[in-house]
Amino acid sequence: MDINDLRSIVTVAGLLCFLAIVAWAYSKRSKKGFDEAANLPFAEHDDQDAASRASHPR
């Protein structure tokens, strides 16, 4: 076994990891979690920051 065999093994392992991540990202089971994460910037929260902004108008 020489360095080229090791390079081939690492390349194939990297490709398999990439394909596994792509399969996970596009799976139906992950869609709900990704949709929730995508809508987080638009969610309204009743936290102290919102209350302090309401009490101090600009």
N, C-alpha and C positions, 0 to 999 in steps of 0.2 A: 504494500500500500504506500503510495507516494503522495505528495502534496496535491496533485491534480485530483486524486480520488477523494481526498478530504474536501477540496473545493466543490466537487460535484455533490457530495453528500450535504454540505451546508447550503448549496443552492437549492437542492430539492427540498430540504427541510424548510427553508425560507419561503419557497413557493407554497408548500403545504400550509404553513402558518398563515400566509396571505389569503389563501383560498378559504381557510377556516374562518378568518375574520370577516371576509366578504359574505360567506354563507350565514354567519351569525347576524351581521348587520341587516341583511335582507330577509331574514326569516320572519314568518308571520307572528311568532311568539314575542319578538322584540318590538313589533310595531307599536303596541300600546305604550310602552315605556318611552319610546322615542317621540311619539306624538305628545305625551305629557311634558317631556323635556323641551320640546320645540315651543310649547305654549307658555312656558314659565315666564318669559319677559312680559307677557300680556296679562298675567294673573294679578289681581288686586289683593293686597294684604292689609289687614287692619293692625298694623304694628305701631310702635311708638313714633317712628319717623313720620308717618302720615298724620298722626295726631299733633305732632309738634309743628308740622308745616301748616296745618289748619289753624293753629292758634297764633301763628306769626305770619300774617299776610304780607306779601311783598308789594 
